[in-house]
Amino acid sequence: MSSRQLKNNLKMYRAKHGFTQESLAEKVFVARKTINVIEAGNYSPSVVLALAIAEALDEPVETIFYLD
């Protein structure tokens, strides 16, 4: 079985909706650094956090996060 990684388009969708890392972090109750490391691909969010981010951006979770 090959290992698959969670990838994301968070930076693009965050910018599309006019959020800074800080403002999105506040909306989903995490630190700005958490958004930063998710965008950099250095951290995979929990399902709860991924869903909260998608809801905050009013986008389907699968458009922001996907398996590669």
C-alpha positions, -999 to 999 in steps of 0.1 A, spaced: 0 0 0 14 34 -10 14 61 16 -9 91 7 -5 125 22 -31 152 30 -25 182 8 -43 215 8 -53 246 -12 -58 266 20 -37 296 11 -55 301 -22 -90 298 -7 -80 319 23 -69 347 0 -99 343 -23 -122 350 7 -101 379 20 -88 363 52 -53 368 66 -38 339 85 -45 358 117 -82 365 109 -89 329 98 -71 316 129 -93 337 151 -124 325 134 -116 288 139 -100 293 174 -64 284 167 -31 302 166 -19 320 135 10 296 134 -13 266 131 -28 281 99 8 288 87 20 252 92 -11 238 76 -6 260 45 31 249 44 21 213 44 39 206 77 8 198 97 -23 178 89 -53 193 108 -78 172 127 -111 164 109 -128 189 132 -104 217 124 -105 209 86 -143 211 87 -142 243 108 -118 259 82 -140 248 53 -171 262 70 -153 295 78 -143 298 41 -178 286 29 -162 260 7 -166 222 6 -138 206 27 -127 184 -2 -119 216 -23 -95 227 4 -80 194 16 -73 164 -5 -53 132 -6 -23 129 -29 
